[in-house]
């Protein structure tokens, strides 16, 4: 298995370390994207050339699992935006 095909597994391991919500707010639909799903989404976008050297905006970033992930695959710039200031501080 070449290194590129190992990326989703490596992402899953790294993403499991992203902090989670202690008290999610159901009113604003706060939930964590599971590490395996985030890894698959980011890897697919990476394969299509949608991330590397691009500016990426993560709307509803929560604790930043997608922001963190796209930076790992060389996004040029990443901006995370969320309505909940507490989640951004995590």
N, C-alpha and C positions, 0 to 999 in steps of 0.2 A: 504494500500500500504506500503510495507516494505521500509526501508531506501535505500537499493540498487537500487530499482526501481525509487526512487526519484532523483537519481544522475543526469540523463540527464537534468532535470528541474533546478536543482541547478547549474549545469555547465553553462547552457544557461544564467542564471542571472549573474554569475560571468564573463563569457566571454564577455558579452556586455560592460563590463568596460575596456576591453583591448583596448589600444589606436589604432586609425586607421591612415591611411595615409592621410595627408593633401593634398599632390600633388602626387598621384600615378604615377609611370613611366610606361607607356604602353609598352615601348621598352623592358623592362624586365618582363612584364606581372605581375605587382603588383596589387593585389586585396586582399581584406579581405575575408577570409572564414566566412560565416555567423555563428553566435553563435550556432544556432540550428544544423547546419551540423557538426561543430566541436564537439559539445557535443555528437551527435550520433556516430561519428567515434571513438572518444575516449572511449565512454562507451562500444561499441562493442569490441574494442581491449581489454579493461579491462575485459570484460566477458570471453574472450578467454584466459585470463592469459598472454597476450602479453606485459603488461606494469609493473605490480607490481614487484618490486625488480629487474627490468631489466635496462640496460643502453640503453638510447634512443637518437638517433641523429635525429634532425629535420632539414632536408635539405630544403633550401628555406624558412626559418622560418619566414621571414617578421617581424612583430611586436611581434611574439611569442605566438600566441593563442594556438597552439598545444603544445609547450614547457611548457607553463604555465599549461595546462590541464593535461598532463601526470604526472607532478610533484604533482598535486592534488590527483592523484590516486596512489601515492607512487612509482613512478619510482625511481630506485636507483640513477641514474645520468642522467642528461639531457644536451645535447649540441645542441645549435641552431647555424646554419650556414646560412649566406645569403650574396649574392653578393653586396647588398646595405648597406653600413656602416650606413647610416642615419636611415634606418628602425630598425636596431639593437639598436640604441641609443634611439628610441622611448620607 
